């Protein structure tokens, strides 16, 4: 399962923010992922929305020993039958509810997977004609189990299988909503990812900038983003993104940091081409000494066009523990250097998580 998880890291993309202008789009490529305060609250569907924006794949699986034991105990000497409700019926039932953005049958291309194991048998009670159904619903994220629940139902014999499946899955869905299974907070906790909520330290204010919000990405390998806004200038923004290094920590530190800036530059190039902008490195990527304790790399970008004002953005990357700390601004380095210097001195990140201790040895 871990090997599958690692192979998925680079393929899963987060459509976090909408590109609403050339300026906003360019700075998304550099790590400033949005340009309006409203969007920051809207982006984190994985943090606050139970399931509406989630794509999920459904699989059939074998019942666990626990499910089989509960069924055998309930039906006494009678026989338990597996898959008396066919897997395709559960898929149809789930698809018909509209709870998820997309439901795919037996697809291994999605982050979230729902494994459904089902068994049933006649009731052992002499004064009832009901059948007993035991359904185990297990939720995975990139092949890693994050939750499992056994649901028991008793149905009259004249209820059809689609109605039974809808009832079973409705019980599970209500439980998933109550337990917040599809939130980023639940995902991070279940996978033993870094606890940014309690352990990340960022300043609440920085000169004329104030922290707007801190939100988890719905992907532990993307980490957490904090947005700072200026009290007077709407488009003067600072983003701080913290995420785990997806490489062995023995790798050269400079190469790890350079790789982050290279990826940002490539994203900016794609956006600039789409927006007919001419892109310049100003200044080019180079080592950056914020203070005596924090050294990293910096990249400045200027984008020009015949029809729009010149766009500036500056990105700084540092390493703390096993994390990348990326500071991205929407203005030139001459203005952003003092802000980055003050910020990095006040940021403290969680140490390596249990998740990354397991995953990192598998990353080449």
Secondary structure, DSSP 4 states (H G I P E B T S, - for coil): -HHHHHHHTTT-----S---SHHHHHHHHTT---SSHHHHHHH-HHHH-SSTT-EEEEEE-PPPHHHHHHHHHHHTTSPPEETSS-HHHHHHHHHHHT-SSEEEES-SSSSEEEEEEEEEEE-S-TT--PEEEEEEEEEEETTEEEEEEEEEEEE-TTS-HHHHHHHHHHHHHHHHHHHTTTSHHHHHHHTT---HHHH-B--SEETTEEEEEEEE-SSTTT-EEEEEEESS-TT-EEEEEEEE-SS-TTS-HHHHHHHHHHHHHHHHHHHHHHTT-EEEESSPSEEEE-SSS-EEEEEEEEEE-SSS--EEEEEEEEEETTEEEEEEESS-HHHHHHHHHHHHHH-B-----HHHHHHGGG--
